[in-house]
Amino acid sequence: MADEDKKIGYEDMLTMQAPVSRRGHMSMYQRSAQFMPFAALTGLDEIYDETERQHTLKVMLDNNMKL
């Protein structure tokens, strides 16, 4: 299928204006606040830090036992 054949059904859409919201422009802070309740990875940094701390402590203990 050639590129010209793909455009046949969308010719009218290529010249349309982008829709304008009736609500006005939202700030980045307002837009991000919409998704705050869906932050599934909340607390992930703390879990990484704790895992790293435990791993580092284990490595230190293992190295001390070799001495």
N, C-alpha and C positions, 0 to 999 in steps of 0.2 A: 504494500500500500504506500503510495507516494505521500509526501508532506502536504501537497495540495488537496488530496482526498481527505485528509484528517481535518482540515480547516473548514470544510463545507458546512458542518452543523454549528460552527461557532463564530461565523463572520460577524453577526450582530453583537456578540459579546466583546469583540476586540475593540470596538469603538465606544463602548458604554463608559459613562462616568462612574467613578468609585462612589459608593453610597456614603452619605454623611449622617452621623449619629444625631438624633434629636436631643440627646442627653448632654452633649458637650464633651470636651476632652477631659479625661481623667489623668491625674498625676501618676507618676510611676509608683509612688507610695500607695496610693489608693488601689492601683491595679494589683500590686503585690499583696496587699492586705486581703484581697479576695481569696487567695490561695493559701493563706496561713493555716486554716484548719486542716488542710490536706498535706501538710508537711510530714510525710510518712517517715522521714529519716531524722526526725527530731531526736537528739541525744546520741546520734551516731558518733560524733567526735569524742564524747566522753567514753563510749565503749572502746573506741580505738586507743585512746589514751590509757585506759585501764589495762587493756590487753598488752599494749607495749610495755607498760610498767611491770606487769607480771612476767612477761618474757625476759625483760632486761634483768629482773631480779633472779630469775632461774639461771640465766647465763652467768651472772656474777657468782651465784652459789656453786655452779658447776666448776667454774674456773678456780675458785678458792679450794674446792675439794681436791683438785689435781695437785695443788702445791704441797 
